[in-house]
Amino acid sequence: MRTGLRVGKTGQWVHVCSTDHLTHYAAHPKRGREALAAIGILPQFSGTSVHDGLVSYQGYACRHGLCNVHHLRELTFIEEVLQQPWAREMKDLLLDMKQAVQQAREADQHELDVLALGRFHRRYDALIHQGYTANPPAPPPKKVHGGRTKQNPARNLLDRLSRNKWQVLAFVTDFAVPFDNNQAERDLRMIKVQQKVSGCFRTDTGVAVFCRIRSYLSTLRKQGGNLLSALEHTLSGHPVLPAL
């Protein structure tokens, strides 16, 4: 995940990579592949990265999962603004799958029943078909021009749900994968708080130092560390190192 911020008179992006035990923030002028390569985490990551579907993330060899809270928001828009019933049913299906996974975990199961999994997949495919029926392709433009033909929001979402089905449903087939990337969004909140309080950073050095300190404190908090004690030890030359 990433969020924009001001550094002096220019814009930068703060990128966060996080788990429930670790947090890493890094600022970079770029939003995509150049920034990810410079940060160096995703190019070497071998687990499952849950994100919002930014194209720059997809080129890396790790497994990918898409954040379903983002999908729920878009489906709500399509249901309420575009008045398309399939969107409500898709929301219900995603939440039914989330509940089924939670119940299986509570029963100490490591996977869903094969028959239940098959029913979920059939419902998913049927709703995608309904969505495409309600949103046929746009007619070809009268004037030929470069680039892609603009689509409505419903069809854009359908393309993502169809093309990336296994990333959308990664949480169903692997219980270690979360339903969403809310962890990263929560970790970005402190960046937004800092912006509200201070407005912007003055220098590149200032934002880099802030990211390093916030990474350290956020990680210690997740691991149950005493933050004031850790800072005191760090300033005295004996830093408390978090577990990796």
C-alpha positions in Angstrom: 0.0 0.0 0.0 1.0 3.6 -0.4 -0.2 7.1 0.2 0.9 10.5 -1.1 2.5 13.3 0.9 4.3 16.6 0.4 8.0 16.9 0.9 8.9 20.6 0.5 7.3 21.6 -2.8 7.2 18.2 -4.4 5.1 15.1 -4.0 6.3 11.8 -2.8 4.8 8.4 -1.8 5.1 6.5 1.4 5.0 2.8 0.8 4.2 0.3 3.6 4.9 -3.4 3.7 3.4 -5.0 6.9 2.3 -8.1 8.7 0.7 -8.4 12.1 4.2 -8.5 13.6 6.3 -6.3 11.3 6.0 -2.8 9.6 8.3 -1.2 7.1 7.7 2.3 5.7 9.7 3.9 2.9 9.3 7.2 1.0 10.0 7.5 -2.7 9.2 10.0 -5.4 7.7 7.2 -7.6 4.6 5.2 -7.1 5.3 2.1 -9.1 8.0 -0.4 -10.1 10.9 2.0 -9.7 10.0 2.6 -6.0 9.3 -1.1 -5.3 12.7 -2.0 -6.7 14.4 0.6 -4.7 12.7 -0.5 -1.5 13.7 -4.0 -2.2 11.2 -6.0 -0.3 8.7 -7.2 -2.9 11.3 -8.3 -5.5 12.6 -10.8 -2.9 9.4 -11.7 -1.2 8.2 -15.3 -1.6 5.0 -15.4 0.3 1.6 -14.0 -0.6 1.2 -10.2 -1.0 -2.3 -8.9 -0.4 -2.8 -5.5 -2.2 -5.2 -3.3 -4.1 -4.3 -4.6 -7.5 -1.9 -1.9 -8.7 -0.4 -3.2 -11.9 3.1 -2.5 -10.6 2.7 -5.2 -7.9 1.6 -7.9 -10.3 4.9 -8.3 -12.1 6.6 -9.9 -9.1 7.0 -13.7 -8.7 5.3 -13.9 -5.2 1.8 -15.1 -4.9 -0.8 -12.4 -5.0 -4.1 -11.8 -3.2 -6.5 -8.9 -3.9 -8.1 -6.8 -1.1 -11.8 -7.7 -0.9 -12.7 -4.7 1.1 -11.8 -2.6 -2.0 -14.1 -4.9 -4.0 -17.0 -4.5 -1.4 -16.7 -0.8 -1.8 -16.9 -0.9 -5.6 -19.7 -3.4 -5.5 -21.7 -1.1 -3.1 -21.3 1.7 -5.6 -22.5 -0.5 -8.5 -25.4 -1.8 -6.5 -26.6 1.6 -5.1 -25.7 4.0 -7.9 -25.8 1.9 -11.1 -28.7 -0.2 -9.6 -27.3 -3.6 -10.7 -28.6 -6.6 -8.5 -25.6 -8.9 -9.3 -23.3 -6.6 -7.3 -25.3 -7.1 -4.1 -25.3 -10.9 -4.7 -21.5 -10.8 -5.2 -21.0 -8.9 -2.0 -23.1 -11.4 -0.1 -21.1 -14.2 -1.7 -17.7 -12.8 -0.7 -19.0 -12.2 2.9 -20.4 -15.8 3.0 -17.0 -17.2 2.0 -15.3 -15.0 4.6 -17.7 -16.4 7.3 -17.2 -20.0 6.1 -13.4 -19.6 6.3 -13.8 -18.1 9.8 -16.0 -21.0 11.0 -13.6 -23.6 9.5 -10.7 -21.9 11.4 -12.7 -22.0 14.7 -13.3 -25.7 14.1 -9.5 -26.3 13.6 -10.0 -27.1 10.0 -7.3 -26.1 7.4 -9.4 -26.0 4.3 -13.1 -25.8 3.3 -15.2 -28.9 2.4 -14.7 -29.7 -1.3 -18.5 -29.6 -2.0 -18.9 -26.2 -0.2 -15.9 -24.9 -2.1 -17.4 -26.1 -5.4 -20.7 -24.4 -4.6 -18.9 -21.1 -3.9 -17.0 -21.3 -7.2 -20.1 -22.0 -9.2 -21.9 -19.0 -7.6 -19.0 -16.8 -8.3 -18.8 -17.8 -12.0 -22.6 -17.4 -12.4 -22.5 -13.9 -10.9 -19.6 -12.8 -13.2 -21.7 -14.0 -16.1 -24.7 -12.0 -14.9 -22.5 -9.0 -14.5 -21.2 -9.2 -18.0 -24.7 -9.7 -19.3 -25.8 -6.5 -17.6 -22.7 -4.6 -18.9 -22.1 -5.5 -22.5 -19.0 -4.2 -24.2 -19.1 -0.5 -25.3 -19.6 -0.1 -29.1 -16.4 0.7 -31.0 -15.6 4.4 -31.2 -16.5 6.2 -34.4 -13.0 7.6 -34.6 -10.0 5.2 -34.3 -7.5 6.3 -31.7 -4.7 4.8 -29.7 -5.2 3.3 -26.3 -8.1 1.3 -24.7 -11.8 2.0 -25.1 -13.2 3.5 -22.0 -15.4 1.2 -20.0 -17.9 1.8 -17.2 -16.9 1.1 -13.6 -18.9 -2.1 -13.5 -17.2 -3.7 -16.4 -13.8 -2.7 -15.1 -14.5 -4.4 -11.9 -15.9 -7.5 -13.7 -12.7 -7.7 -15.7 -10.6 -7.7 -12.5 -12.9 -10.2 -10.7 -12.8 -12.5 -13.7 -9.2 -12.2 -14.8 -7.8 -12.4 -11.3 -10.3 -14.8 -9.8 -7.7 -16.9 -7.9 -6.2 -13.7 -6.4 -9.6 -12.5 -5.3 -10.3 -15.9 -3.7 -6.8 -16.5 -2.3 -8.2 -16.3 1.2 -10.6 -19.2 0.5 -7.9 -21.6 -0.7 -5.2 -20.6 1.8 -6.4 -19.8 5.3 -3.1 -17.9 6.0 -4.1 -15.2 3.5 -6.3 -12.5 4.9 -9.6 -11.4 3.3 -8.3 -7.8 2.9 -5.2 -5.6 3.4 -6.7 -3.6 6.3 -3.4 -4.2 8.2 -1.5 -2.0 5.7 -4.3 0.6 5.7 -4.2 0.8 9.5 -0.4 1.1 9.4 -0.8 4.1 7.0 -3.1 6.0 9.3 -0.1 7.4 11.3 1.2 8.9 8.1 -2.1 10.7 7.5 -2.1 11.8 11.2 1.4 13.3 10.7 0.2 15.2 7.6 -2.8 16.6 9.4 -0.6 17.8 12.3 2.4 19.1 10.4 1.2 19.5 6.9 4.3 18.3 5.1 7.9 17.3 5.5 10.6 19.9 4.8 13.3 17.6 3.4 14.0 14.1 2.0 16.1 13.4 5.0 13.2 14.3 7.3 10.7 12.0 5.7 13.3 9.1 5.6 14.1 9.5 9.3 10.3 9.6 10.1 9.7 6.4 8.1 12.6 4.6 9.9 11.4 5.6 13.4 7.8 4.8 12.6 8.8 1.4 11.2 10.7 0.7 14.4 7.9 1.8 16.8 5.1 0.2 14.9 6.9 -3.1 14.8 7.7 -3.0 18.5 4.1 -2.1 19.3 2.9 -5.2 17.4 5.3 -7.3 19.3 4.2 -6.0 22.7 7.3 -4.0 23.4 7.6 -1.0 25.7 8.1 1.9 23.3 9.5 4.5 25.8 11.9 2.0 27.2 13.0 0.9 23.7 13.6 4.6 22.7 15.6 5.2 25.8 17.8 2.1 25.1 18.2 3.2 21.5 19.3 6.7 22.4 21.8 5.3 24.9 23.4 3.1 22.2 21.7 -0.2 23.1 18.7 -0.6 20.8 16.0 -3.2 21.4 15.9 -5.3 18.3 12.5 -6.6 17.3 12.0 -10.3 16.5 12.0 -11.2 12.8 
